[in-house]
């Protein structure tokens, strides 16, 4: 199981940067982490129950709470904080970023939602 050696939250850009002991480094937007929350509220109890998250373009992370030696709980500023992000899940989110992000954008489009463009 990959174990991170560094977690850096960049609040202004709303990006969580994760470095792993194997040298891999990911920069994951808070929106991406929020819409792929491992919580039952988002994922449901089966793939058919997954709930598309909309309007999360400007979501941020207020704090990161360690959970044992295997995960973190991300406390988002929209008050979502029920998902436990295991080290393995965070690694998969990073490794599969392009595929998952594009799938999310396609889901939004198919559901008739448009992402708002944020000013940097």
Biopython code that builds the backbone (N, CA, C, O; Angstrom):
import numpy as np
from Bio.PDB.StructureBuilder import StructureBuilder

atoms = [
    (1, "UNK", "N", (0.844, -1.189, 0.000)),
    (1, "UNK", "CA", (0.000, 0.000, 0.000)),
    (1, "UNK", "C", (0.884, 1.244, 0.000)),
    (1, "UNK", "O", (1.763, 1.375, 0.852)),
    (2, "UNK", "N", (0.663, 2.156, -0.939)),
    (2, "UNK", "CA", (1.456, 3.387, -0.970)),
    (2, "UNK", "C", (1.119, 4.277, 0.224)),
    (2, "UNK", "O", (-0.047, 4.460, 0.575)),
    (3, "UNK", "N", (2.157, 4.819, 0.833)),
    (3, "UNK", "CA", (1.976, 5.676, 2.009)),
    (3, "UNK", "C", (2.506, 7.069, 1.690)),
    (3, "UNK", "O", (3.648, 7.208, 1.253)),
    (4, "UNK", "N", (1.682, 8.117, 1.904)),
    (4, "UNK", "CA", (2.171, 9.471, 1.625)),
    (4, "UNK", "C", (3.197, 9.910, 2.675)),
    (4, "UNK", "O", (3.113, 9.561, 3.852)),
    (5, "UNK", "N", (4.146, 10.674, 2.202)),
    (5, "UNK", "CA", (5.135, 11.238, 3.117)),
    (5, "UNK", "C", (4.900, 12.727, 3.314)),
    (5, "UNK", "O", (5.525, 13.362, 4.163)),
    (6, "UNK", "N", (3.988, 13.275, 2.514)),
    (6, "UNK", "CA", (3.723, 14.711, 2.590)),
    (6, "UNK", "C", (2.321, 15.015, 2.062)),
    (6, "UNK", "O", (1.915, 14.517, 1.012)),
    (7, "UNK", "N", (1.597, 15.837, 2.806)),
    (7, "UNK", "CA", (0.292, 16.361, 2.381)),
    (7, "UNK", "C", (0.347, 17.868, 2.533)),
    (7, "UNK", "O", (0.601, 18.369, 3.629)),
    (8, "UNK", "N", (0.117, 18.594, 1.463)),
    (8, "UNK", "CA", (0.120, 20.056, 1.511)),
    (8, "UNK", "C", (-1.170, 20.579, 0.909)),
    (8, "UNK", "O", (-1.480, 20.313, -0.253)),
    (9, "UNK", "N", (-1.916, 21.321, 1.707)),
    (9, "UNK", "CA", (-3.143, 21.933, 1.230)),
    (9, "UNK", "C", (-2.834, 23.354, 0.779)),
    (9, "UNK", "O", (-2.376, 24.179, 1.569)),
    (10, "UNK", "N", (-3.085, 23.630, -0.483)),
    (10, "UNK", "CA", (-2.905, 24.971, -1.045)),
    (10, "UNK", "C", (-4.297, 25.611, -1.088)),
    (10, "UNK", "O", (-5.061, 25.396, -2.029)),
    (11, "UNK", "N", (-4.610, 26.387, -0.070)),
    (11, "UNK", "CA", (-5.966, 26.919, 0.092)),
    (11, "UNK", "C", (-6.382, 27.860, -1.034)),
    (11, "UNK", "O", (-7.511, 27.785, -1.520)),
    (12, "UNK", "N", (-5.486, 28.736, -1.448)),
    (12, "UNK", "CA", (-5.864, 29.718, -2.467)),
    (12, "UNK", "C", (-6.205, 29.043, -3.797)),
    (12, "UNK", "O", (-7.203, 29.387, -4.431)),
    (13, "UNK", "N", (-5.384, 28.091, -4.214)),
    (13, "UNK", "CA", (-5.643, 27.392, -5.476)),
    (13, "UNK", "C", (-6.576, 26.202, -5.297)),
    (13, "UNK", "O", (-6.978, 25.571, -6.274)),
    (14, "UNK", "N", (-6.926, 25.889, -4.030)),
    (14, "UNK", "CA", (-7.809, 24.776, -3.709)),
    (14, "UNK", "C", (-7.295, 23.464, -4.301)),
    (14, "UNK", "O", (-7.989, 22.780, -5.054)),
    (15, "UNK", "N", (-6.065, 23.141, -3.938)),
    (15, "UNK", "CA", (-5.411, 21.917, -4.414)),
    (15, "UNK", "C", (-4.751, 21.228, -3.235)),
    (15, "UNK", "O", (-4.107, 21.873, -2.407)),
    (16, "UNK", "N", (-4.914, 19.909, -3.162)),
    (16, "UNK", "CA", (-4.217, 19.097, -2.169)),
    (16, "UNK", "C", (-3.080, 18.395, -2.888)),
    (16, "UNK", "O", (-3.300, 17.618, -3.818)),
    (17, "UNK", "N", (-1.858, 18.678, -2.444)),
    (17, "UNK", "CA", (-0.674, 18.067, -3.038)),
    (17, "UNK", "C", (-0.230, 16.912, -2.139)),
    (17, "UNK", "O", (-0.065, 17.072, -0.930)),
    (18, "UNK", "N", (-0.042, 15.753, -2.758)),
    (18, "UNK", "CA", (0.310, 14.542, -2.017)),
    (18, "UNK", "C", (1.569, 13.947, -2.618)),
    (18, "UNK", "O", (1.642, 13.710, -3.824)),
    (19, "UNK", "N", (2.572, 13.705, -1.762)),
    (19, "UNK", "CA", (3.808, 13.055, -2.201)),
    (19, "UNK", "C", (3.892, 11.694, -1.519)),
    (19, "UNK", "O", (3.665, 11.575, -0.315)),
    (20, "UNK", "N", (4.218, 10.679, -2.298)),
    (20, "UNK", "CA", (4.343, 9.316, -1.785)),
    (20, "UNK", "C", (5.796, 8.902, -1.716)),
    (20, "UNK", "O", (6.657, 9.463, -2.393)),
    (21, "UNK", "N", (6.051, 7.908, -0.886)),
    (21, "UNK", "CA", (7.423, 7.451, -0.668)),
    (21, "UNK", "C", (8.049, 6.851, -1.923)),
    (21, "UNK", "O", (9.271, 6.722, -1.996)),
    (22, "UNK", "N", (7.234, 6.480, -2.912)),
    (22, "UNK", "CA", (7.797, 5.939, -4.157)),
    (22, "UNK", "C", (8.196, 7.056, -5.130)),
    (22, "UNK", "O", (8.614, 6.777, -6.253)),
    (23, "UNK", "N", (8.069, 8.316, -4.702)),
    (23, "UNK", "CA", (8.447, 9.452, -5.541)),
    (23, "UNK", "C", (7.289, 10.033, -6.330)),
    (23, "UNK", "O", (7.447, 11.067, -6.980)),
    (24, "UNK", "N", (6.145, 9.403, -6.289)),
    (24, "UNK", "CA", (4.970, 9.897, -6.992)),
    (24, "UNK", "C", (4.400, 11.104, -6.255)),
    (24, "UNK", "O", (4.355, 11.136, -5.025)),
    (25, "UNK", "N", (3.969, 12.088, -7.026)),
    (25, "UNK", "CA", (3.384, 13.299, -6.459)),
    (25, "UNK", "C", (2.150, 13.647, -7.279)),
    (25, "UNK", "O", (2.185, 13.663, -8.510)),
    (26, "UNK", "N", (1.055, 13.927, -6.569)),
    (26, "UNK", "CA", (-0.198, 14.300, -7.223)),
    (26, "UNK", "C", (-0.652, 15.654, -6.702)),
    (26, "UNK", "O", (-0.435, 15.989, -5.538)),
    (27, "UNK", "N", (-1.291, 16.435, -7.583)),
    (27, "UNK", "CA", (-1.946, 17.688, -7.206)),
    (27, "UNK", "C", (-3.417, 17.519, -7.547)),
    (27, "UNK", "O", (-3.811, 17.554, -8.713)),
    (28, "UNK", "N", (-4.228, 17.332, -6.495)),
    (28, "UNK", "CA", (-5.632, 17.015, -6.691)),
    (28, "UNK", "C", (-6.514, 18.190, -6.280)),
    (28, "UNK", "O", (-6.478, 18.612, -5.125)),
    (29, "UNK", "N", (-7.306, 18.724, -7.211)),
    (29, "UNK", "CA", (-8.203, 19.832, -6.886)),
    (29, "UNK", "C", (-9.236, 19.415, -5.838)),
    (29, "UNK", "O", (-9.688, 18.270, -5.819)),
    (30, "UNK", "N", (-9.599, 20.344, -4.980)),
    (30, "UNK", "CA", (-10.602, 20.067, -3.947)),
    (30, "UNK", "C", (-11.926, 19.637, -4.567)),
    (30, "UNK", "O", (-12.594, 18.746, -4.042)),
    (31, "UNK", "N", (-12.311, 20.256, -5.674)),
    (31, "UNK", "CA", (-13.551, 19.866, -6.346)),
    (31, "UNK", "C", (-13.519, 18.389, -6.709)),
    (31, "UNK", "O", (-14.489, 17.667, -6.478)),
    (32, "UNK", "N", (-12.416, 17.947, -7.270)),
    (32, "UNK", "CA", (-12.247, 16.537, -7.656)),
    (32, "UNK", "C", (-12.350, 15.624, -6.441)),
    (32, "UNK", "O", (-13.039, 14.606, -6.483)),
    (33, "UNK", "N", (-11.670, 15.985, -5.366)),
    (33, "UNK", "CA", (-11.729, 15.183, -4.149)),
    (33, "UNK", "C", (-13.148, 15.146, -3.586)),
    (33, "UNK", "O", (-13.587, 14.116, -3.075)),
    (34, "UNK", "N", (-13.856, 16.253, -3.676)),
    (34, "UNK", "CA", (-15.215, 16.317, -3.132)),
    (34, "UNK", "C", (-16.184, 15.473, -3.943)),
    (34, "UNK", "O", (-16.997, 14.745, -3.372)),
    (35, "UNK", "N", (-16.111, 15.560, -5.269)),
    (35, "UNK", "CA", (-17.069, 14.821, -6.093)),
    (35, "UNK", "C", (-16.778, 13.329, -6.109)),
    (35, "UNK", "O", (-17.656, 12.530, -6.438)),
    (36, "UNK", "N", (-15.551, 12.943, -5.757)),
    (36, "UNK", "CA", (-15.210, 11.522, -5.645)),
    (36, "UNK", "C", (-15.029, 11.109, -4.187)),
    (36, "UNK", "O", (-14.275, 10.184, -3.889)),
    (37, "UNK", "N", (-15.718, 11.792, -3.289)),
    (37, "UNK", "CA", (-15.684, 11.415, -1.881)),
    (37, "UNK", "C", (-16.082, 9.950, -1.734)),
    (37, "UNK", "O", (-17.039, 9.498, -2.364)),
    (38, "UNK", "N", (-15.354, 9.210, -0.907)),
    (38, "UNK", "CA", (-15.701, 7.802, -0.701)),
    (38, "UNK", "C", (-16.896, 7.591, 0.227)),
    (38, "UNK", "O", (-17.223, 6.449, 0.549)),
    (39, "UNK", "N", (-17.548, 8.654, 0.658)),
    (39, "UNK", "CA", (-18.666, 8.534, 1.595)),
    (39, "UNK", "C", (-19.869, 7.843, 0.943)),
    (39, "UNK", "O", (-20.045, 7.889, -0.274)),
    (40, "UNK", "N", (-20.676, 7.215, 1.767)),
    (40, "UNK", "CA", (-21.910, 6.594, 1.281)),
    (40, "UNK", "C", (-22.869, 7.652, 0.747)),
    (40, "UNK", "O", (-23.668, 7.375, -0.147)),
    (41, "UNK", "N", (-22.792, 8.856, 1.292)),
    (41, "UNK", "CA", (-23.636, 9.970, 0.841)),
    (41, "UNK", "C", (-23.400, 10.272, -0.644)),
    (41, "UNK", "O", (-24.327, 10.656, -1.358)),
    (42, "UNK", "N", (-22.161, 10.097, -1.102)),
    (42, "UNK", "CA", (-21.801, 10.355, -2.498)),
    (42, "UNK", "C", (-21.809, 9.060, -3.309)),
    (42, "UNK", "O", (-22.415, 9.000, -4.379)),
    (43, "UNK", "N", (-21.143, 8.033, -2.805)),
    (43, "UNK", "CA", (-20.986, 6.783, -3.545)),
    (43, "UNK", "C", (-22.194, 5.858, -3.460)),
    (43, "UNK", "O", (-22.359, 4.969, -4.295)),
    (44, "UNK", "N", (-23.036, 6.064, -2.454)),
    (44, "UNK", "CA", (-24.143, 5.145, -2.246)),
    (44, "UNK", "C", (-23.607, 3.823, -1.720)),
    (44, "UNK", "O", (-22.447, 3.723, -1.321)),
    (45, "UNK", "N", (-24.453, 2.826, -1.725)),
    (45, "UNK", "CA", (-24.038, 1.498, -1.256)),
    (45, "UNK", "C", (-23.804, 0.554, -2.422)),
    (45, "UNK", "O", (-23.467, -0.614, -2.226)),
    (46, "UNK", "N", (-23.985, 1.063, -3.645)),
    (46, "UNK", "CA", (-23.682, 0.316, -4.858)),
    (46, "UNK", "C", (-23.437, 1.345, -5.962)),
    (46, "UNK", "O", (-23.825, 2.504, -5.812)),
    (47, "UNK", "N", (-22.802, 0.946, -7.066)),
    (47, "UNK", "CA", (-22.545, 1.918, -8.150)),
    (47, "UNK", "C", (-23.816, 2.588, -8.682)),
    (47, "UNK", "O", (-23.771, 3.734, -9.130)),
    (48, "UNK", "N", (-24.941, 1.884, -8.634)),
    (48, "UNK", "CA", (-26.198, 2.462, -9.117)),
    (48, "UNK", "C", (-26.721, 3.574, -8.216)),
    (48, "UNK", "O", (-27.545, 4.383, -8.642)),
    (49, "UNK", "N", (-26.249, 3.620, -6.982)),
    (49, "UNK", "CA", (-26.718, 4.621, -6.016)),
    (49, "UNK", "C", (-25.824, 5.861, -5.964)),
    (49, "UNK", "O", (-26.108, 6.795, -5.214)),
    (50, "UNK", "N", (-24.750, 5.877, -6.750)),
    (50, "UNK", "CA", (-23.829, 7.012, -6.740)),
    (50, "UNK", "C", (-24.580, 8.297, -7.075)),
    (50, "UNK", "O", (-25.405, 8.317, -7.988)),
    (51, "UNK", "N", (-24.292, 9.377, -6.333)),
    (51, "UNK", "CA", (-24.980, 10.655, -6.509)),
    (51, "UNK", "C", (-24.028, 11.653, -7.175)),
    (51, "UNK", "O", (-22.966, 11.964, -6.636)),
    (52, "UNK", "N", (-24.418, 12.148, -8.345)),
    (52, "UNK", "CA", (-23.616, 13.144, -9.049)),
    (52, "UNK", "C", (-23.583, 14.423, -8.223)),
    (52, "UNK", "O", (-24.625, 14.944, -7.825)),
    (53, "UNK", "N", (-22.389, 14.919, -7.971)),
    (53, "UNK", "CA", (-22.205, 16.140, -7.192)),
    (53, "UNK", "C", (-22.102, 17.321, -8.156)),
    (53, "UNK", "O", (-21.279, 17.309, -9.071)),
    (54, "UNK", "N", (-22.929, 18.329, -7.951)),
    (54, "UNK", "CA", (-22.917, 19.506, -8.820)),
    (54, "UNK", "C", (-22.669, 20.762, -7.983)),
    (54, "UNK", "O", (-22.944, 20.789, -6.783)),
    (55, "UNK", "N", (-22.151, 21.787, -8.628)),
    (55, "UNK", "CA", (-21.935, 23.060, -7.951)),
    (55, "UNK", "C", (-20.780, 23.044, -6.962)),
    (55, "UNK", "O", (-20.801, 23.780, -5.975)),
    (56, "UNK", "N", (-19.774, 22.217, -7.213)),
    (56, "UNK", "CA", (-18.651, 22.082, -6.270)),
    (56, "UNK", "C", (-17.372, 22.752, -6.790)),
    (56, "UNK", "O", (-16.280, 22.492, -6.284)),
    (57, "UNK", "N", (-17.517, 23.612, -7.797)),
    (57, "UNK", "CA", (-16.346, 24.239, -8.408)),
    (57, "UNK", "C", (-15.486, 25.017, -7.424)),
    (57, "UNK", "O", (-14.260, 25.011, -7.528)),
    (58, "UNK", "N", (-16.120, 25.684, -6.472)),
    (58, "UNK", "CA", (-15.349, 26.535, -5.565)),
    (58, "UNK", "C", (-15.249, 25.964, -4.150)),
    (58, "UNK", "O", (-14.960, 26.691, -3.200)),
    (59, "UNK", "N", (-15.489, 24.654, -4.016)),
    (59, "UNK", "CA", (-15.369, 24.031, -2.700)),
    (59, "UNK", "C", (-13.896, 23.999, -2.279)),
    (59, "UNK", "O", (-12.996, 23.817, -3.098)),
    (60, "UNK", "N", (-13.689, 24.179, -0.995)),
    (60, "UNK", "CA", (-12.336, 24.103, -0.445)),
    (60, "UNK", "C", (-12.304, 23.120, 0.709)),
    (60, "UNK", "O", (-13.330, 22.567, 1.105)),
    (61, "UNK", "N", (-11.136, 22.917, 1.228)),
    (61, "UNK", "CA", (-10.956, 22.053, 2.387)),
    (61, "UNK", "C", (-10.607, 22.941, 3.566)),
    (61, "UNK", "O", (-9.648, 23.710, 3.506)),
    (62, "UNK", "N", (-11.378, 22.839, 4.635)),
    (62, "UNK", "CA", (-11.115, 23.605, 5.858)),
    (62, "UNK", "C", (-10.021, 22.964, 6.698)),
    (62, "UNK", "O", (-9.148, 23.654, 7.226)),
    (63, "UNK", "N", (-10.072, 21.636, 6.819)),
    (63, "UNK", "CA", (-9.041, 20.958, 7.602)),
    (63, "UNK", "C", (-8.932, 19.501, 7.206)),
    (63, "UNK", "O", (-9.840, 18.927, 6.605)),
    (64, "UNK", "N", (-7.801, 18.918, 7.558)),
    (64, "UNK", "CA", (-7.507, 17.520, 7.273)),
    (64, "UNK", "C", (-7.266, 16.836, 8.604)),
    (64, "UNK", "O", (-6.397, 17.242, 9.376)),
    (65, "UNK", "N", (-8.040, 15.799, 8.865)),
    (65, "UNK", "CA", (-7.945, 15.088, 10.135)),
    (65, "UNK", "C", (-7.392, 13.677, 9.901)),
    (65, "UNK", "O", (-7.993, 12.899, 9.161)),
    (66, "UNK", "N", (-6.259, 13.340, 10.519)),
    (66, "UNK", "CA", (-5.722, 11.985, 10.370)),
    (66, "UNK", "C", (-6.660, 10.951, 10.984)),
    (66, "UNK", "O", (-7.304, 11.206, 12.001)),
    (67, "UNK", "N", (-6.727, 9.792, 10.357)),
    (67, "UNK", "CA", (-7.496, 8.661, 10.871)),
    (67, "UNK", "C", (-6.534, 7.480, 10.956)),
    (67, "UNK", "O", (-6.237, 6.835, 9.950)),
    (68, "UNK", "N", (-6.055, 7.207, 12.155)),
    (68, "UNK", "CA", (-5.073, 6.142, 12.326)),
    (68, "UNK", "C", (-3.852, 6.374, 11.457)),
    (68, "UNK", "O", (-3.437, 7.513, 11.244)),
    (69, "UNK", "N", (-3.284, 5.303, 10.961)),
    (69, "UNK", "CA", (-2.116, 5.384, 10.064)),
    (69, "UNK", "C", (-2.483, 5.035, 8.631)),
    (69, "UNK", "O", (-1.611, 4.731, 7.817)),
    (70, "UNK", "N", (-3.772, 5.080, 8.324)),
    (70, "UNK", "CA", (-4.185, 4.582, 7.015)),
    (70, "UNK", "C", (-5.032, 5.543, 6.192)),
    (70, "UNK", "O", (-5.286, 5.268, 5.020)),
    (71, "UNK", "N", (-5.482, 6.670, 6.766)),
    (71, "UNK", "CA", (-6.417, 7.530, 6.039)),
    (71, "UNK", "C", (-6.469, 8.924, 6.630)),
    (71, "UNK", "O", (-5.861, 9.209, 7.662)),
    (72, "UNK", "N", (-7.221, 9.796, 5.940)),
    (72, "UNK", "CA", (-7.547, 11.124, 6.444)),
    (72, "UNK", "C", (-9.025, 11.382, 6.186)),
    (72, "UNK", "O", (-9.619, 10.829, 5.261)),
    (73, "UNK", "N", (-9.594, 12.224, 7.015)),
    (73, "UNK", "CA", (-10.942, 12.731, 6.799)),
    (73, "UNK", "C", (-10.770, 14.178, 6.337)),
    (73, "UNK", "O", (-10.173, 14.996, 7.037)),
    (74, "UNK", "N", (-11.296, 14.479, 5.163)),
    (74, "UNK", "CA", (-11.221, 15.838, 4.626)),
    (74, "UNK", "C", (-12.498, 16.573, 5.016)),
    (74, "UNK", "O", (-13.604, 16.119, 4.723)),
    (75, "UNK", "N", (-12.333, 17.702, 5.674)),
    (75, "UNK", "CA", (-13.467, 18.526, 6.079)),
    (75, "UNK", "C", (-13.603, 19.658, 5.052)),
    (75, "UNK", "O", (-12.822, 20.609, 5.051)),
    (76, "UNK", "N", (-14.602, 19.534, 4.189)),
    (76, "UNK", "CA", (-14.819, 20.512, 3.127)),
    (76, "UNK", "C", (-15.625, 21.691, 3.656)),
    (76, "UNK", "O", (-16.372, 21.560, 4.625)),
    (77, "UNK", "N", (-15.467, 22.832, 3.018)),
    (77, "UNK", "CA", (-16.156, 24.029, 3.494)),
    (77, "UNK", "C", (-17.648, 24.052, 3.140)),
    (77, "UNK", "O", (-18.350, 24.998, 3.496)),
    (78, "UNK", "N", (-18.136, 23.024, 2.446)),
    (78, "UNK", "CA", (-19.582, 22.883, 2.259)),
    (78, "UNK", "C", (-20.170, 21.948, 3.324)),
    (78, "UNK", "O", (-21.297, 21.467, 3.206)),
    (79, "UNK", "N", (-19.369, 21.710, 4.359)),
    (79, "UNK", "CA", (-19.724, 20.913, 5.536)),
    (79, "UNK", "C", (-19.767, 19.411, 5.289)),
    (79, "UNK", "O", (-20.240, 18.664, 6.145)),
    (80, "UNK", "N", (-19.282, 18.953, 4.136)),
    (80, "UNK", "CA", (-19.171, 17.510, 3.892)),
    (80, "UNK", "C", (-17.897, 17.016, 4.578)),
    (80, "UNK", "O", (-16.822, 17.576, 4.367)),
    (81, "UNK", "N", (-18.014, 15.983, 5.389)),
    (81, "UNK", "CA", (-16.832, 15.449, 6.085)),
    (81, "UNK", "C", (-17.017, 13.989, 6.482)),
    (81, "UNK", "O", (-16.457, 13.543, 7.482)),
    (82, "UNK", "N", (-17.795, 13.248, 5.710)),
    (82, "UNK", "CA", (-18.083, 11.872, 6.106)),
    (82, "UNK", "C", (-17.279, 10.812, 5.353)),
    (82, "UNK", "O", (-17.435, 9.623, 5.628)),
    (83, "UNK", "N", (-16.443, 11.205, 4.432)),
    (83, "UNK", "CA", (-15.651, 10.221, 3.693)),
    (83, "UNK", "C", (-14.267, 10.042, 4.287)),
    (83, "UNK", "O", (-13.597, 11.017, 4.627)),
    (84, "UNK", "N", (-13.839, 8.790, 4.412)),
    (84, "UNK", "CA", (-12.462, 8.506, 4.839)),
    (84, "UNK", "C", (-11.636, 8.185, 3.603)),
    (84, "UNK", "O", (-11.895, 7.213, 2.893)),
    (85, "UNK", "N", (-10.644, 9.018, 3.367)),
    (85, "UNK", "CA", (-9.770, 8.868, 2.200)),
    (85, "UNK", "C", (-8.553, 8.057, 2.615)),
    (85, "UNK", "O", (-7.622, 8.591, 3.218)),
    (86, "UNK", "N", (-8.559, 6.762, 2.293)),
    (86, "UNK", "CA", (-7.408, 5.911, 2.621)),
    (86, "UNK", "C", (-6.234, 6.315, 1.730)),
    (86, "UNK", "O", (-6.417, 6.935, 0.682)),
    (87, "UNK", "N", (-5.046, 5.958, 2.157)),
    (87, "UNK", "CA", (-3.851, 6.267, 1.354)),
    (87, "UNK", "C", (-3.988, 5.633, -0.028)),
    (87, "UNK", "O", (-3.644, 6.246, -1.039)),
    (88, "UNK", "N", (-4.491, 4.405, -0.060)),
    (88, "UNK", "CA", (-4.653, 3.699, -1.329)),
    (88, "UNK", "C", (-5.663, 4.415, -2.229)),
    (88, "UNK", "O", (-5.432, 4.563, -3.429)),
    (89, "UNK", "N", (-6.780, 4.858, -1.650)),
    (89, "UNK", "CA", (-7.795, 5.553, -2.441)),
    (89, "UNK", "C", (-7.254, 6.874, -2.991)),
    (89, "UNK", "O", (-7.490, 7.203, -4.154)),
    (90, "UNK", "N", (-6.537, 7.623, -2.172)),
    (90, "UNK", "CA", (-5.941, 8.878, -2.651)),
    (90, "UNK", "C", (-4.952, 8.618, -3.784)),
    (90, "UNK", "O", (-4.892, 9.375, -4.752)),
    (91, "UNK", "N", (-4.182, 7.545, -3.654)),
    (91, "UNK", "CA", (-3.222, 7.195, -4.705)),
    (91, "UNK", "C", (-3.981, 6.877, -6.001)),
    (91, "UNK", "O", (-3.599, 7.351, -7.071)),
    (92, "UNK", "N", (-5.051, 6.080, -5.909)),
    (92, "UNK", "CA", (-5.854, 5.751, -7.094)),
    (92, "UNK", "C", (-6.476, 7.007, -7.696)),
    (92, "UNK", "O", (-6.506, 7.162, -8.917)),
    (93, "UNK", "N", (-6.979, 7.915, -6.835)),
    (93, "UNK", "CA", (-7.534, 9.168, -7.358)),
    (93, "UNK", "C", (-6.484, 9.945, -8.145)),
    (93, "UNK", "O", (-6.791, 10.538, -9.179)),
    (94, "UNK", "N", (-5.257, 9.941, -7.659)),
    (94, "UNK", "CA", (-4.186, 10.632, -8.371)),
    (94, "UNK", "C", (-3.817, 9.934, -9.664)),
    (94, "UNK", "O", (-3.693, 10.576, -10.706)),
    (95, "UNK", "N", (-3.642, 8.628, -9.605)),
    (95, "UNK", "CA", (-3.223, 7.860, -10.785)),
    (95, "UNK", "C", (-4.294, 7.853, -11.874)),
    (95, "UNK", "O", (-3.978, 7.764, -13.061)),
    (96, "UNK", "N", (-5.547, 7.945, -11.471)),
    (96, "UNK", "CA", (-6.657, 7.872, -12.424)),
    (96, "UNK", "C", (-7.316, 9.232, -12.655)),
    (96, "UNK", "O", (-8.458, 9.310, -13.107)),
    (97, "UNK", "N", (-6.585, 10.300, -12.340)),
    (97, "UNK", "CA", (-7.160, 11.640, -12.387)),
    (97, "UNK", "C", (-7.792, 11.972, -13.741)),
    (97, "UNK", "O", (-8.963, 12.349, -13.796)),
    (98, "UNK", "N", (-7.043, 11.840, -14.816)),
    (98, "UNK", "CA", (-7.552, 12.245, -16.143)),
    (98, "UNK", "C", (-8.818, 11.484, -16.500)),
    (98, "UNK", "O", (-9.798, 12.081, -16.946)),
    (99, "UNK", "N", (-8.804, 10.187, -16.309)),
    (99, "UNK", "CA", (-9.959, 9.356, -16.642)),
    (99, "UNK", "C", (-11.171, 9.721, -15.791)),
    (99, "UNK", "O", (-12.274, 9.888, -16.312)),
    (100, "UNK", "N", (-10.964, 9.843, -14.487)),
    (100, "UNK", "CA", (-12.078, 10.150, -13.586)),
    (100, "UNK", "C", (-12.608, 11.571, -13.798)),
    (100, "UNK", "O", (-13.818, 11.794, -13.784)),
    (101, "UNK", "N", (-11.697, 12.529, -13.996)),
    (101, "UNK", "CA", (-12.121, 13.913, -14.203)),
    (101, "UNK", "C", (-12.970, 14.018, -15.466)),
    (101, "UNK", "O", (-14.025, 14.652, -15.455)),
    (102, "UNK", "N", (-12.514, 13.399, -16.552)),
    (102, "UNK", "CA", (-13.271, 13.437, -17.797)),
    (102, "UNK", "C", (-14.617, 12.732, -17.659)),
    (102, "UNK", "O", (-15.606, 13.173, -18.245)),
    (103, "UNK", "N", (-14.667, 11.646, -16.895)),
    (103, "UNK", "CA", (-15.936, 10.951, -16.652)),
    (103, "UNK", "C", (-16.896, 11.863, -15.890)),
    (103, "UNK", "O", (-18.090, 11.902, -16.188)),
    (104, "UNK", "N", (-16.374, 12.592, -14.911)),
    (104, "UNK", "CA", (-17.193, 13.539, -14.142)),
    (104, "UNK", "C", (-17.747, 14.638, -15.055)),
    (104, "UNK", "O", (-18.932, 14.964, -14.989)),
    (105, "UNK", "N", (-16.888, 15.204, -15.903)),
    (105, "UNK", "CA", (-17.339, 16.252, -16.823)),
    (105, "UNK", "C", (-18.407, 15.711, -17.767)),
    (105, "UNK", "O", (-19.384, 16.403, -18.054)),
    (106, "UNK", "N", (-18.235, 14.489, -18.251)),
    (106, "UNK", "CA", (-19.236, 13.864, -19.118)),
    (106, "UNK", "C", (-20.555, 13.655, -18.379)),
    (106, "UNK", "O", (-21.626, 13.898, -18.937)),
    (107, "UNK", "N", (-20.481, 13.207, -17.129)),
    (107, "UNK", "CA", (-21.696, 13.008, -16.325)),
    (107, "UNK", "C", (-22.450, 14.329, -16.137)),
    (107, "UNK", "O", (-23.674, 14.382, -16.256)),
    (108, "UNK", "N", (-21.692, 15.393, -15.841)),
    (108, "UNK", "CA", (-22.325, 16.704, -15.688)),
    (108, "UNK", "C", (-23.047, 17.111, -16.965)),
    (108, "UNK", "O", (-24.190, 17.567, -16.932)),
    (109, "UNK", "N", (-22.365, 16.940, -18.079)),
    (109, "UNK", "CA", (-22.934, 17.323, -19.374)),
    (109, "UNK", "C", (-24.196, 16.521, -19.670)),
    (109, "UNK", "O", (-25.207, 17.076, -20.099)),
    (110, "UNK", "N", (-24.131, 15.213, -19.439)),
    (110, "UNK", "CA", (-25.291, 14.354, -19.707)),
    (110, "UNK", "C", (-26.471, 14.706, -18.806)),
    (110, "UNK", "O", (-27.627, 14.538, -19.192)),
    (111, "UNK", "N", (-26.172, 15.195, -17.603)),
    (111, "UNK", "CA", (-27.235, 15.583, -16.667)),
    (111, "UNK", "C", (-27.718, 17.011, -16.914)),
    (111, "UNK", "O", (-28.630, 17.482, -16.234)),
    (112, "UNK", "N", (-27.112, 17.707, -17.885)),
    (112, "UNK", "CA", (-27.539, 19.064, -18.221)),
    (112, "UNK", "C", (-26.960, 20.147, -17.334)),
    (112, "UNK", "O", (-27.507, 21.247, -17.268)),
    (113, "UNK", "N", (-25.867, 19.858, -16.652)),
    (113, "UNK", "CA", (-25.232, 20.848, -15.774)),
    (113, "UNK", "C", (-23.988, 21.428, -16.444)),
    (113, "UNK", "O", (-23.253, 20.729, -17.142)),
    (114, "UNK", "N", (-23.772, 22.714, -16.217)),
    (114, "UNK", "CA", (-22.585, 23.389, -16.708)),
    (114, "UNK", "C", (-21.744, 23.807, -15.514)),
    (114, "UNK", "O", (-22.270, 24.379, -14.559)),
    (115, "UNK", "N", (-20.449, 23.533, -15.551)),
    (115, "UNK", "CA", (-19.545, 24.010, -14.502)),
    (115, "UNK", "C", (-19.337, 25.500, -14.693)),
    (115, "UNK", "O", (-19.170, 25.969, -15.819)),
    (116, "UNK", "N", (-19.347, 26.242, -13.601)),
    (116, "UNK", "CA", (-19.040, 27.666, -13.713)),
    (116, "UNK", "C", (-17.521, 27.822, -13.782)),
    (116, "UNK", "O", (-16.769, 27.055, -13.180)),
    (117, "UNK", "N", (-17.102, 28.819, -14.522)),
    (117, "UNK", "CA", (-15.673, 29.099, -14.677)),
    (117, "UNK", "C", (-15.247, 30.022, -13.546)),
    (117, "UNK", "O", (-15.827, 31.091, -13.351)),
    (118, "UNK", "N", (-14.235, 29.602, -12.807)),
    (118, "UNK", "CA", (-13.763, 30.396, -11.672)),
    (118, "UNK", "C", (-12.619, 31.313, -12.103)),
    (118, "UNK", "O", (-11.788, 30.947, -12.933)),
    (119, "UNK", "N", (-12.597, 32.488, -11.531)),
    (119, "UNK", "CA", (-11.494, 33.417, -11.779)),
    (119, "UNK", "C", (-10.345, 33.076, -10.840)),
    (119, "UNK", "O", (-10.564, 32.811, -9.658)),
    (120, "UNK", "N", (-9.116, 33.082, -11.366)),
    (120, "UNK", "CA", (-7.975, 32.779, -10.479)),
    (120, "UNK", "C", (-7.358, 34.020, -9.912)),
    (120, "UNK", "O", (-6.393, 33.938, -9.152)),
]
sb = StructureBuilder()
sb.init_structure("model")
sb.init_model(0)
sb.init_chain("A")
sb.init_seg("    ")
for serial, (resi, resn, name, xyz) in enumerate(atoms, 1):
    if name == "N":
        sb.init_residue(resn, " ", resi, " ")
    sb.init_atom(name, np.array(xyz, "f"), 0.0, 1.0, " ", f" {name:<3s}", serial, name[0])
structure = sb.get_structure()
